[in-house]
Amino acid sequence: MTSEPAAARAYRVLEHMIVTLELAPSSFVTEGALIEKLDLGRTPVREAIQRLAWEGLLDVRPRAGIAIAPLHPGDWLRVLDARRGVEVVLARSAARFVTREAADLFHEAALAMQKAVISGNVLAFIQADKALDEALAMAADNRFAARLAAPLQTHSRRFWFRYKADTGLAESAEHHVALIRSILDGDEEAAAKDAKRLMALLRGHAEVAATR
């Protein structure tokens, strides 16, 4: 097994810190502080920062530092409006092209998600959700849709962690598992419907958050 490239590791760790609010919304950090925290070299950390900035999770400000993206509840609705269509495309395509390798990843993600619900482990749930999204990207065999969806999925995961993680585990898991089941059954229509139901569930949460 090949080891994870340093830049990919830096991205994965920083993304997780942003999603779980370890790097607080609207706060400032320095490149040096992130290099020290991650214990990685300047180049991989800088590459990760550039990628996260392109995805809208960071804002690099010369002479001021690196700003962590704010969390405005209304933006969750905008993220989901942008995400809905591409999720349906991915779900349909995954049901058509899912491989054994991708199916194994779906099974692992579903099991991890169900275990997280039972234990009430929100961080484990977040990791399982990301694993499911990665399995979806692999199964769909559409790199264009997958690249479009990935940052929207990350933004949505961050909003969910902030506004719904305390009460939304079981319901969210139920919708995710239904989607996985339809994909593994090779049922494109059912997968599309389940993707729409999942997006509708998240949009309902976002609407509540926006009115707080």
Secondary structure by P-SEA (a helix, b strand, c coil): cccccaaaaaaaaaaaaaaaccccccccccaaaaaaaacccaaaaaaaaaaaaaacccccccccccccbbbbaaaaaaaaaacaaaaaaaaaaaaacccaaaaaaaaaaaaaaaaaaaaccaaaaaaaaaaaaaaaaaaaccaaaaaaaaaaaaaaaaaaaaccccccaaaaaaaaaaaaaaaaaccaaaaaaaaaaaaaaaaaaaaaaaac
